[in-house]
């Protein structure tokens, strides 16, 4: 699917189009290219919510990369990649909530009920494509993918900062404004800046 980028202060041309694809074993090299040697953020490789904190810290770097690759090679959903031409430029992690057990151990992000939901847990966008509107398009692609896989409810755990001046490094779970724009509604807030947001998928 292709979506047109909006104009912004980013270097991305306003007429650029993006493609979105679920992460599969064949696309694993694209994720490695996007994440780079540091695994997106200090060796995380998008495993923070999938592991106990002690295990996550122990596995930072190559072990986390291998763990995520095993998940992808097993055929389980992991997330969606964004492409500008053939270049991977963005990532959004999305999967059933039970695949992210660390969420359940969080005082702030624990479940609000026992309904089966899918969770959007992480965004990573290449430098030069940030603040371009790509996060909104990635979220839309993640919602569509979850819906195709049978999801009825999808959750997000964004930051809702008091000002718009938040550094990109702190917005890796997404911004509340992006989720609102995509039809999500707040269902709980156990921290001043961390709403739990949901969108019910129809049809």
C-alpha angles and dihedrals in degrees: 000000000000128000129184118242119235121231115266144148090276121102090248112117111247091232095053119126127211133207123209127206135170114251109260132169089263090056096046093102088058091056090048089051092050096045095044126196093315093059094241095295123021096315096312098132087188093289100118096101094039098060143049108264093247091051091046092053091047092051099044111142123004096011092054090048090053091047093053092045090054089053091051093046090051089063095244117142113262108160150290131284125213121214133196100200104315093332117104105226107162146027135198120186114218131162140129111305093241087066088066103057093167088070089064091053092053116103090210101039103035116133119283092207141350098266115129108252140170119231133219103206110163147023128195120180125181117250108265092038097063119111089018098111091260092121090062091049091047091052090051090051091049091051091050092049093049090048091052088053091054102265115157098182128029125194135199133191104205134167116255101195122195089233135026090242097094116139113243092242090067095049098067093121089052134253123282090231090061092051092047090051088053095054100265120143129205113252101169140008118191093161130044094243103026115076121178107227133192141189122197111217118220131208 
